[in-house]
Amino acid sequence: MPTTTFDHLTAPKRDRITAALLTEFSAHSLATAQVARIVKQADIARGAFYKYFADLTDAYQYLYGLALDQIHQAVPTSVSDLDKRPRCDCHLRGGPRLRGPGDR
């Protein structure tokens, strides 16, 4: 996980670094990702990257954690919340169709 130094960055700088990580890991696997591309896009020094993250794996795990947090925020926390969300009915002939809470 990122260091406390990363946590104390301004929000715009943290967001810029996070966006650069997302771009890199969206286009390249962890095995082929490069710090050079990340720091270039984020407009930070290579040494700064290593002040914020131990290595590429650490940066990847940070980004993965953010993704999991977003997924968990979208998951309903109760059965009553499920009833308020649109559902998808898949029919053999008609294909998928979204239903609202009032449809049965």
Backbone as XML, in Angstrom:
<?xml version="1.0"?>
<chain id="A" units="angstrom">
  <residue number="1" name="MET">
    <atom name="N" x="0.844" y="-1.181" z="0.000"/>
    <atom name="CA" x="0.000" y="0.000" z="0.000"/>
    <atom name="C" x="0.886" y="1.240" z="0.000"/>
  </residue>
  <residue number="2" name="PRO">
    <atom name="N" x="0.324" y="2.357" z="-0.452"/>
    <atom name="CA" x="1.147" y="3.556" z="-0.542"/>
    <atom name="C" x="1.635" y="4.013" z="0.836"/>
  </residue>
  <residue number="3" name="THR">
    <atom name="N" x="2.699" y="4.764" z="0.817"/>
    <atom name="CA" x="3.261" y="5.291" z="2.052"/>
    <atom name="C" x="2.412" y="6.450" z="2.565"/>
  </residue>
  <residue number="4" name="THR">
    <atom name="N" x="2.684" y="6.863" z="3.785"/>
    <atom name="CA" x="1.975" y="8.023" z="4.336"/>
    <atom name="C" x="2.328" y="9.288" z="3.558"/>
  </residue>
  <residue number="5" name="THR">
    <atom name="N" x="3.495" y="9.317" z="2.950"/>
    <atom name="CA" x="3.873" y="10.458" z="2.104"/>
    <atom name="C" x="2.866" y="10.617" z="0.971"/>
  </residue>
  <residue number="6" name="PHE">
    <atom name="N" x="2.471" y="9.514" z="0.359"/>
    <atom name="CA" x="1.470" y="9.551" z="-0.712"/>
    <atom name="C" x="0.139" y="10.065" z="-0.168"/>
  </residue>
  <residue number="7" name="ASP">
    <atom name="N" x="-0.229" y="9.597" z="1.014"/>
    <atom name="CA" x="-1.495" y="10.014" z="1.623"/>
    <atom name="C" x="-1.540" y="11.514" z="1.892"/>
  </residue>
  <residue number="8" name="HIS">
    <atom name="N" x="-0.394" y="12.132" z="2.090"/>
    <atom name="CA" x="-0.347" y="13.559" z="2.404"/>
    <atom name="C" x="-0.198" y="14.453" z="1.171"/>
  </residue>
  <residue number="9" name="LEU">
    <atom name="N" x="-0.161" y="13.870" z="-0.001"/>
    <atom name="CA" x="-0.099" y="14.674" z="-1.229"/>
    <atom name="C" x="-1.404" y="15.434" z="-1.416"/>
  </residue>
  <residue number="10" name="THR">
    <atom name="N" x="-1.352" y="16.486" z="-2.204"/>
    <atom name="CA" x="-2.590" y="17.190" z="-2.543"/>
    <atom name="C" x="-3.476" y="16.256" z="-3.364"/>
  </residue>
  <residue number="11" name="ALA">
    <atom name="N" x="-4.764" y="16.457" z="-3.273"/>
    <atom name="CA" x="-5.705" y="15.602" z="-4.007"/>
    <atom name="C" x="-5.429" y="15.604" z="-5.516"/>
  </residue>
  <residue number="12" name="PRO">
    <atom name="N" x="-5.172" y="16.766" z="-6.137"/>
    <atom name="CA" x="-4.897" y="16.734" z="-7.583"/>
    <atom name="C" x="-3.669" y="15.899" z="-7.945"/>
  </residue>
  <residue number="13" name="LYS">
    <atom name="N" x="-2.626" y="15.974" z="-7.134"/>
    <atom name="CA" x="-1.417" y="15.201" z="-7.433"/>
    <atom name="C" x="-1.675" y="13.711" z="-7.232"/>
  </residue>
  <residue number="14" name="ARG">
    <atom name="N" x="-2.378" y="13.347" z="-6.161"/>
    <atom name="CA" x="-2.736" y="11.937" z="-5.936"/>
    <atom name="C" x="-3.584" y="11.421" z="-7.089"/>
  </residue>
  <residue number="15" name="ASP">
    <atom name="N" x="-4.531" y="12.237" z="-7.520"/>
    <atom name="CA" x="-5.409" y="11.840" z="-8.628"/>
    <atom name="C" x="-4.625" y="11.664" z="-9.923"/>
  </residue>
  <residue number="16" name="ARG">
    <atom name="N" x="-3.656" y="12.534" z="-10.165"/>
    <atom name="CA" x="-2.825" y="12.442" z="-11.367"/>
    <atom name="C" x="-2.009" y="11.152" z="-11.363"/>
  </residue>
  <residue number="17" name="ILE">
    <atom name="N" x="-1.458" y="10.806" z="-10.207"/>
    <atom name="CA" x="-0.674" y="9.573" z="-10.091"/>
    <atom name="C" x="-1.583" y="8.361" z="-10.247"/>
  </residue>
  <residue number="18" name="THR">
    <atom name="N" x="-2.745" y="8.412" z="-9.616"/>
    <atom name="CA" x="-3.697" y="7.304" z="-9.720"/>
    <atom name="C" x="-4.148" y="7.116" z="-11.168"/>
  </residue>
  <residue number="19" name="ALA">
    <atom name="N" x="-4.399" y="8.208" z="-11.866"/>
    <atom name="CA" x="-4.797" y="8.127" z="-13.279"/>
    <atom name="C" x="-3.681" y="7.514" z="-14.120"/>
  </residue>
  <residue number="20" name="ALA">
    <atom name="N" x="-2.446" y="7.885" z="-13.829"/>
    <atom name="CA" x="-1.309" y="7.318" z="-14.567"/>
    <atom name="C" x="-1.187" y="5.818" z="-14.298"/>
  </residue>
  <residue number="21" name="LEU">
    <atom name="N" x="-1.405" y="5.419" z="-13.056"/>
    <atom name="CA" x="-1.376" y="3.987" z="-12.723"/>
    <atom name="C" x="-2.481" y="3.246" z="-13.472"/>
  </residue>
  <residue number="22" name="LEU">
    <atom name="N" x="-3.668" y="3.823" z="-13.484"/>
    <atom name="CA" x="-4.795" y="3.188" z="-14.168"/>
    <atom name="C" x="-4.515" y="3.046" z="-15.661"/>
  </residue>
  <residue number="23" name="THR">
    <atom name="N" x="-3.965" y="4.072" z="-16.265"/>
    <atom name="CA" x="-3.615" y="4.007" z="-17.685"/>
    <atom name="C" x="-2.601" y="2.896" z="-17.943"/>
  </residue>
  <residue number="24" name="GLU">
    <atom name="N" x="-1.570" y="2.858" z="-17.114"/>
    <atom name="CA" x="-0.501" y="1.871" z="-17.310"/>
    <atom name="C" x="-1.010" y="0.448" z="-17.122"/>
  </residue>
  <residue number="25" name="PHE">
    <atom name="N" x="-1.741" y="0.215" z="-16.042"/>
    <atom name="CA" x="-2.172" y="-1.151" z="-15.763"/>
    <atom name="C" x="-3.371" y="-1.573" z="-16.612"/>
  </residue>
  <residue number="26" name="SER">
    <atom name="N" x="-4.027" y="-0.619" z="-17.239"/>
    <atom name="CA" x="-5.085" y="-0.966" z="-18.195"/>
    <atom name="C" x="-4.481" y="-1.440" z="-19.511"/>
  </residue>
  <residue number="27" name="ALA">
    <atom name="N" x="-3.327" y="-0.899" z="-19.837"/>
    <atom name="CA" x="-2.689" y="-1.223" z="-21.113"/>
    <atom name="C" x="-1.626" y="-2.315" z="-21.006"/>
  </residue>
  <residue number="28" name="HIS">
    <atom name="N" x="-1.093" y="-2.519" z="-19.797"/>
    <atom name="CA" x="0.023" y="-3.454" z="-19.620"/>
    <atom name="C" x="-0.195" y="-4.307" z="-18.378"/>
  </residue>
  <residue number="29" name="SER">
    <atom name="N" x="0.226" y="-5.537" z="-18.454"/>
    <atom name="CA" x="0.167" y="-6.414" z="-17.281"/>
    <atom name="C" x="1.191" y="-5.940" z="-16.258"/>
  </residue>
  <residue number="30" name="LEU">
    <atom name="N" x="1.084" y="-6.451" z="-15.063"/>
    <atom name="CA" x="2.061" y="-6.113" z="-14.028"/>
    <atom name="C" x="3.471" y="-6.478" z="-14.486"/>
  </residue>
  <residue number="31" name="ALA">
    <atom name="N" x="3.589" y="-7.574" z="-15.198"/>
    <atom name="CA" x="4.906" y="-8.035" z="-15.663"/>
    <atom name="C" x="5.532" y="-7.107" z="-16.702"/>
  </residue>
  <residue number="32" name="THR">
    <atom name="N" x="4.702" y="-6.404" z="-17.470"/>
    <atom name="CA" x="5.240" y="-5.544" z="-18.529"/>
    <atom name="C" x="5.076" y="-4.051" z="-18.241"/>
  </residue>
  <residue number="33" name="ALA">
    <atom name="N" x="4.455" y="-3.714" z="-17.124"/>
    <atom name="CA" x="4.285" y="-2.304" z="-16.752"/>
    <atom name="C" x="5.648" y="-1.675" z="-16.488"/>
  </residue>
  <residue number="34" name="GLN">
    <atom name="N" x="5.729" y="-0.365" z="-16.712"/>
    <atom name="CA" x="7.000" y="0.340" z="-16.521"/>
    <atom name="C" x="6.809" y="1.601" z="-15.687"/>
  </residue>
  <residue number="35" name="VAL">
    <atom name="N" x="7.661" y="1.743" z="-14.688"/>
    <atom name="CA" x="7.652" y="2.946" z="-13.859"/>
    <atom name="C" x="7.900" y="4.172" z="-14.736"/>
  </residue>
  <residue number="36" name="ALA">
    <atom name="N" x="8.751" y="4.046" z="-15.736"/>
    <atom name="CA" x="9.086" y="5.178" z="-16.611"/>
    <atom name="C" x="7.839" y="5.784" z="-17.251"/>
  </residue>
  <residue number="37" name="ARG">
    <atom name="N" x="6.927" y="4.953" z="-17.726"/>
    <atom name="CA" x="5.701" y="5.472" z="-18.354"/>
    <atom name="C" x="4.791" y="6.117" z="-17.316"/>
  </residue>
  <residue number="38" name="ILE">
    <atom name="N" x="4.727" y="5.522" z="-16.142"/>
    <atom name="CA" x="3.872" y="6.060" z="-15.078"/>
    <atom name="C" x="4.355" y="7.442" z="-14.657"/>
  </residue>
  <residue number="39" name="VAL">
    <atom name="N" x="5.648" y="7.568" z="-14.382"/>
    <atom name="CA" x="6.161" y="8.859" z="-13.902"/>
    <atom name="C" x="6.089" y="9.926" z="-14.991"/>
  </residue>
  <residue number="40" name="LYS">
    <atom name="N" x="6.234" y="9.518" z="-16.243"/>
    <atom name="CA" x="6.122" y="10.485" z="-17.342"/>
    <atom name="C" x="4.702" y="11.031" z="-17.416"/>
  </residue>
  <residue number="41" name="GLN">
    <atom name="N" x="3.710" y="10.144" z="-17.382"/>
    <atom name="CA" x="2.323" y="10.598" z="-17.463"/>
    <atom name="C" x="1.921" y="11.390" z="-16.224"/>
  </residue>
  <residue number="42" name="ALA">
    <atom name="N" x="2.373" y="10.957" z="-15.055"/>
    <atom name="CA" x="2.008" y="11.634" z="-13.806"/>
    <atom name="C" x="2.812" y="12.912" z="-13.586"/>
  </residue>
  <residue number="43" name="ASP">
    <atom name="N" x="3.859" y="13.098" z="-14.384"/>
    <atom name="CA" x="4.740" y="14.258" z="-14.273"/>
    <atom name="C" x="5.372" y="14.345" z="-12.877"/>
  </residue>
  <residue number="44" name="ILE">
    <atom name="N" x="5.948" y="13.208" z="-12.458"/>
    <atom name="CA" x="6.675" y="13.148" z="-11.189"/>
    <atom name="C" x="8.045" y="12.523" z="-11.449"/>
  </residue>
  <residue number="45" name="ALA">
    <atom name="N" x="8.955" y="12.727" z="-10.525"/>
    <atom name="CA" x="10.286" y="12.125" z="-10.640"/>
    <atom name="C" x="10.208" y="10.636" z="-10.314"/>
  </residue>
  <residue number="46" name="ARG">
    <atom name="N" x="11.091" y="9.878" z="-10.903"/>
    <atom name="CA" x="11.151" y="8.434" z="-10.634"/>
    <atom name="C" x="11.372" y="8.168" z="-9.140"/>
  </residue>
  <residue number="47" name="GLY">
    <atom name="N" x="12.225" y="8.962" z="-8.516"/>
    <atom name="CA" x="12.477" y="8.808" z="-7.084"/>
    <atom name="C" x="11.225" y="9.046" z="-6.256"/>
  </residue>
  <residue number="48" name="ALA">
    <atom name="N" x="10.373" y="9.967" z="-6.712"/>
    <atom name="CA" x="9.116" y="10.240" z="-6.005"/>
    <atom name="C" x="8.210" y="9.010" z="-6.040"/>
  </residue>
  <residue number="49" name="PHE">
    <atom name="N" x="8.195" y="8.326" z="-7.182"/>
    <atom name="CA" x="7.381" y="7.107" z="-7.281"/>
    <atom name="C" x="7.749" y="6.148" z="-6.155"/>
  </residue>
  <residue number="50" name="TYR">
    <atom name="N" x="9.048" y="5.990" z="-5.934"/>
    <atom name="CA" x="9.511" y="5.045" z="-4.913"/>
    <atom name="C" x="9.371" y="5.599" z="-3.496"/>
  </residue>
  <residue number="51" name="LYS">
    <atom name="N" x="9.095" y="6.889" z="-3.365"/>
    <atom name="CA" x="8.734" y="7.434" z="-2.050"/>
    <atom name="C" x="7.278" y="7.099" z="-1.733"/>
  </residue>
  <residue number="52" name="TYR">
    <atom name="N" x="6.475" y="6.941" z="-2.775"/>
    <atom name="CA" x="5.047" y="6.683" z="-2.599"/>
    <atom name="C" x="4.712" y="5.198" z="-2.573"/>
  </residue>
  <residue number="53" name="PHE">
    <atom name="N" x="5.462" y="4.406" z="-3.345"/>
    <atom name="CA" x="5.204" y="2.969" z="-3.465"/>
    <atom name="C" x="6.515" y="2.205" z="-3.348"/>
  </residue>
  <residue number="54" name="ALA">
    <atom name="N" x="6.464" y="1.019" z="-2.764"/>
    <atom name="CA" x="7.670" y="0.193" z="-2.630"/>
    <atom name="C" x="8.164" y="-0.280" z="-3.994"/>
  </residue>
  <residue number="55" name="ASP">
    <atom name="N" x="7.217" y="-0.602" z="-4.886"/>
    <atom name="CA" x="7.547" y="-1.109" z="-6.215"/>
    <atom name="C" x="6.277" y="-1.127" z="-7.053"/>
  </residue>
  <residue number="56" name="LEU">
    <atom name="N" x="6.369" y="-1.657" z="-8.258"/>
    <atom name="CA" x="5.191" y="-1.719" z="-9.135"/>
    <atom name="C" x="4.080" y="-2.580" z="-8.548"/>
  </residue>
  <residue number="57" name="THR">
    <atom name="N" x="4.451" y="-3.657" z="-7.883"/>
    <atom name="CA" x="3.440" y="-4.525" z="-7.268"/>
    <atom name="C" x="2.659" y="-3.757" z="-6.214"/>
  </residue>
  <residue number="58" name="ASP">
    <atom name="N" x="3.332" y="-2.964" z="-5.430"/>
    <atom name="CA" x="2.690" y="-2.140" z="-4.410"/>
    <atom name="C" x="1.715" y="-1.157" z="-5.058"/>
  </residue>
  <residue number="59" name="ALA">
    <atom name="N" x="2.136" y="-0.525" z="-6.146"/>
    <atom name="CA" x="1.272" y="0.414" z="-6.863"/>
    <atom name="C" x="0.059" y="-0.310" z="-7.451"/>
  </residue>
  <residue number="60" name="TYR">
    <atom name="N" x="0.282" y="-1.500" z="-7.988"/>
    <atom name="CA" x="-0.807" y="-2.305" z="-8.551"/>
    <atom name="C" x="-1.809" y="-2.675" z="-7.459"/>
  </residue>
  <residue number="61" name="GLN">
    <atom name="N" x="-1.309" y="-3.090" z="-6.301"/>
    <atom name="CA" x="-2.190" y="-3.466" z="-5.196"/>
    <atom name="C" x="-2.997" y="-2.270" z="-4.698"/>
  </residue>
  <residue number="62" name="TYR">
    <atom name="N" x="-2.390" y="-1.095" z="-4.712"/>
    <atom name="CA" x="-3.112" y="0.126" z="-4.346"/>
    <atom name="C" x="-4.282" y="0.344" z="-5.302"/>
  </residue>
  <residue number="63" name="LEU">
    <atom name="N" x="-4.019" y="0.269" z="-6.596"/>
    <atom name="CA" x="-5.055" y="0.481" z="-7.603"/>
    <atom name="C" x="-6.134" y="-0.595" z="-7.510"/>
  </residue>
  <residue number="64" name="TYR">
    <atom name="N" x="-5.724" y="-1.826" z="-7.285"/>
    <atom name="CA" x="-6.660" y="-2.943" z="-7.122"/>
    <atom name="C" x="-7.571" y="-2.692" z="-5.918"/>
  </residue>
  <residue number="65" name="GLY">
    <atom name="N" x="-6.999" y="-2.199" z="-4.834"/>
    <atom name="CA" x="-7.791" y="-1.881" z="-3.643"/>
    <atom name="C" x="-8.821" y="-0.805" z="-3.912"/>
  </residue>
  <residue number="66" name="LEU">
    <atom name="N" x="-8.438" y="0.216" z="-4.684"/>
    <atom name="CA" x="-9.394" y="1.262" z="-5.050"/>
    <atom name="C" x="-10.554" y="0.680" z="-5.854"/>
  </residue>
  <residue number="67" name="ALA">
    <atom name="N" x="-10.236" y="-0.204" z="-6.783"/>
    <atom name="CA" x="-11.275" y="-0.832" z="-7.605"/>
    <atom name="C" x="-12.222" y="-1.651" z="-6.737"/>
  </residue>
  <residue number="68" name="LEU">
    <atom name="N" x="-11.676" y="-2.411" z="-5.810"/>
    <atom name="CA" x="-12.522" y="-3.211" z="-4.916"/>
    <atom name="C" x="-13.420" y="-2.324" z="-4.063"/>
  </residue>
  <residue number="69" name="ASP">
    <atom name="N" x="-12.886" y="-1.211" z="-3.581"/>
    <atom name="CA" x="-13.699" y="-0.277" z="-2.795"/>
    <atom name="C" x="-14.878" y="0.229" z="-3.611"/>
  </residue>
  <residue number="70" name="GLN">
    <atom name="N" x="-14.640" y="0.570" z="-4.874"/>
    <atom name="CA" x="-15.723" y="1.060" z="-5.727"/>
    <atom name="C" x="-16.759" y="-0.028" z="-5.983"/>
  </residue>
  <residue number="71" name="ILE">
    <atom name="N" x="-16.303" y="-1.242" z="-6.175"/>
    <atom name="CA" x="-17.230" y="-2.354" z="-6.393"/>
    <atom name="C" x="-18.083" y="-2.572" z="-5.156"/>
  </residue>
  <residue number="72" name="HIS">
    <atom name="N" x="-17.463" y="-2.579" z="-3.999"/>
    <atom name="CA" x="-18.205" y="-2.824" z="-2.761"/>
    <atom name="C" x="-19.188" y="-1.712" z="-2.453"/>
  </residue>
  <residue number="73" name="GLN">
    <atom name="N" x="-18.877" y="-0.485" z="-2.838"/>
    <atom name="CA" x="-19.813" y="0.616" z="-2.631"/>
    <atom name="C" x="-21.061" y="0.444" z="-3.482"/>
  </residue>
  <residue number="74" name="ALA">
    <atom name="N" x="-20.922" y="-0.208" z="-4.615"/>
    <atom name="CA" x="-22.052" y="-0.395" z="-5.524"/>
    <atom name="C" x="-22.919" y="-1.587" z="-5.154"/>
  </residue>
  <residue number="75" name="VAL">
    <atom name="N" x="-22.436" y="-2.449" z="-4.274"/>
    <atom name="CA" x="-23.185" y="-3.643" z="-3.888"/>
    <atom name="C" x="-24.217" y="-3.262" z="-2.833"/>
  </residue>
  <residue number="76" name="PRO">
    <atom name="N" x="-25.472" y="-3.644" z="-3.031"/>
    <atom name="CA" x="-26.504" y="-3.352" z="-2.034"/>
    <atom name="C" x="-26.157" y="-3.989" z="-0.690"/>
  </residue>
  <residue number="77" name="THR">
    <atom name="N" x="-26.526" y="-3.295" z="0.378"/>
    <atom name="CA" x="-26.207" y="-3.800" z="1.712"/>
    <atom name="C" x="-27.362" y="-4.541" z="2.358"/>
  </residue>
  <residue number="78" name="SER">
    <atom name="N" x="-28.536" y="-4.508" z="1.749"/>
    <atom name="CA" x="-29.672" y="-5.229" z="2.322"/>
    <atom name="C" x="-30.567" y="-5.745" z="1.201"/>
  </residue>
  <residue number="79" name="VAL">
    <atom name="N" x="-31.451" y="-6.652" z="1.559"/>
    <atom name="CA" x="-32.383" y="-7.218" z="0.582"/>
    <atom name="C" x="-33.316" y="-6.137" z="0.067"/>
  </residue>
  <residue number="80" name="SER">
    <atom name="N" x="-33.738" y="-5.205" z="0.934"/>
    <atom name="CA" x="-34.636" y="-4.144" z="0.478"/>
    <atom name="C" x="-33.956" y="-3.257" z="-0.566"/>
  </residue>
  <residue number="81" name="ASP">
    <atom name="N" x="-32.632" y="-3.081" z="-0.466"/>
    <atom name="CA" x="-31.907" y="-2.322" z="-1.484"/>
    <atom name="C" x="-31.933" y="-3.046" z="-2.825"/>
  </residue>
  <residue number="82" name="LEU">
    <atom name="N" x="-31.933" y="-4.369" z="-2.794"/>
    <atom name="CA" x="-31.982" y="-5.145" z="-4.032"/>
    <atom name="C" x="-33.277" y="-4.885" z="-4.785"/>
  </residue>
  <residue number="83" name="ASP">
    <atom name="N" x="-34.388" y="-4.719" z="-4.058"/>
    <atom name="CA" x="-35.680" y="-4.508" z="-4.689"/>
    <atom name="C" x="-35.772" y="-3.156" z="-5.394"/>
  </residue>
  <residue number="84" name="LYS">
    <atom name="N" x="-34.905" y="-2.220" z="-5.056"/>
    <atom name="CA" x="-34.940" y="-0.886" z="-5.654"/>
    <atom name="C" x="-34.070" y="-0.784" z="-6.903"/>
  </residue>
  <residue number="85" name="ARG">
    <atom name="N" x="-33.255" y="-1.793" z="-7.162"/>
    <atom name="CA" x="-32.316" y="-1.737" z="-8.286"/>
    <atom name="C" x="-32.940" y="-2.384" z="-9.525"/>
  </residue>
  <residue number="86" name="PRO">
    <atom name="N" x="-32.678" y="-1.832" z="-10.701"/>
    <atom name="CA" x="-33.170" y="-2.486" z="-11.919"/>
    <atom name="C" x="-32.555" y="-3.879" z="-12.056"/>
  </residue>
  <residue number="87" name="ARG">
    <atom name="N" x="-33.342" y="-4.784" z="-12.581"/>
    <atom name="CA" x="-32.851" y="-6.143" z="-12.805"/>
    <atom name="C" x="-32.889" y="-6.431" z="-14.299"/>
  </residue>
  <residue number="88" name="CYS">
    <atom name="N" x="-32.131" y="-7.386" z="-14.698"/>
    <atom name="CA" x="-32.088" y="-7.762" z="-16.106"/>
    <atom name="C" x="-32.756" y="-9.121" z="-16.258"/>
  </residue>
  <residue number="89" name="ASP">
    <atom name="N" x="-33.797" y="-9.159" z="-17.056"/>
    <atom name="CA" x="-34.432" y="-10.431" z="-17.394"/>
    <atom name="C" x="-33.926" y="-10.838" z="-18.769"/>
  </residue>
  <residue number="90" name="CYS">
    <atom name="N" x="-33.428" y="-12.033" z="-18.885"/>
    <atom name="CA" x="-32.955" y="-12.520" z="-20.173"/>
    <atom name="C" x="-33.964" y="-13.535" z="-20.693"/>
  </residue>
  <residue number="91" name="HIS">
    <atom name="N" x="-34.532" y="-13.240" z="-21.823"/>
    <atom name="CA" x="-35.520" y="-14.119" z="-22.435"/>
    <atom name="C" x="-34.903" y="-14.763" z="-23.667"/>
  </residue>
  <residue number="92" name="LEU">
    <atom name="N" x="-35.321" y="-15.972" z="-23.963"/>
    <atom name="CA" x="-34.749" y="-16.679" z="-25.100"/>
    <atom name="C" x="-34.997" y="-15.951" z="-26.414"/>
  </residue>
  <residue number="93" name="ARG">
    <atom name="N" x="-36.174" y="-15.400" z="-26.578"/>
    <atom name="CA" x="-36.484" y="-14.760" z="-27.853"/>
    <atom name="C" x="-36.218" y="-13.261" z="-27.841"/>
  </residue>
  <residue number="94" name="GLY">
    <atom name="N" x="-36.531" y="-12.598" z="-26.756"/>
    <atom name="CA" x="-36.456" y="-11.138" z="-26.736"/>
    <atom name="C" x="-35.119" y="-10.569" z="-26.331"/>
  </residue>
  <residue number="95" name="GLY">
    <atom name="N" x="-34.222" y="-11.376" z="-25.828"/>
    <atom name="CA" x="-32.944" y="-10.851" z="-25.358"/>
    <atom name="C" x="-33.093" y="-10.185" z="-24.006"/>
  </residue>
  <residue number="96" name="PRO">
    <atom name="N" x="-32.060" y="-9.519" z="-23.541"/>
    <atom name="CA" x="-32.112" y="-8.900" z="-22.224"/>
    <atom name="C" x="-33.053" y="-7.704" z="-22.200"/>
  </residue>
  <residue number="97" name="ARG">
    <atom name="N" x="-33.712" y="-7.520" z="-21.076"/>
    <atom name="CA" x="-34.614" y="-6.388" z="-20.885"/>
    <atom name="C" x="-34.484" y="-5.939" z="-19.439"/>
  </residue>
  <residue number="98" name="LEU">
    <atom name="N" x="-34.242" y="-4.645" z="-19.224"/>
    <atom name="CA" x="-34.143" y="-4.126" z="-17.862"/>
    <atom name="C" x="-35.524" y="-3.940" z="-17.273"/>
  </residue>
  <residue number="99" name="ARG">
    <atom name="N" x="-35.650" y="-4.330" z="-16.012"/>
    <atom name="CA" x="-36.900" y="-4.138" z="-15.290"/>
    <atom name="C" x="-36.653" y="-3.188" z="-14.137"/>
  </residue>
  <residue number="100" name="GLY">
    <atom name="N" x="-37.627" y="-2.390" z="-13.819"/>
    <atom name="CA" x="-37.572" y="-1.526" z="-12.652"/>
    <atom name="C" x="-38.227" y="-2.198" z="-11.469"/>
  </residue>
  <residue number="101" name="PRO">
    <atom name="N" x="-38.253" y="-1.541" z="-10.292"/>
    <atom name="CA" x="-38.792" y="-2.153" z="-9.084"/>
    <atom name="C" x="-40.280" y="-2.472" z="-9.173"/>
  </residue>
  <residue number="102" name="GLY">
    <atom name="N" x="-41.053" y="-1.705" z="-9.969"/>
    <atom name="CA" x="-42.487" y="-1.944" z="-10.049"/>
    <atom name="C" x="-42.878" y="-3.053" z="-11.009"/>
  </residue>
  <residue number="103" name="ASP">
    <atom name="N" x="-41.972" y="-3.484" z="-11.861"/>
    <atom name="CA" x="-42.255" y="-4.542" z="-12.835"/>
    <atom name="C" x="-42.182" y="-5.902" z="-12.167"/>
  </residue>
  <residue number="104" name="ARG">
    <atom name="N" x="-43.038" y="-6.791" z="-12.545"/>
    <atom name="CA" x="-43.006" y="-8.164" z="-12.011"/>
    <atom name="C" x="-42.962" y="-9.144" z="-13.130"/>
  </residue>
</chain>
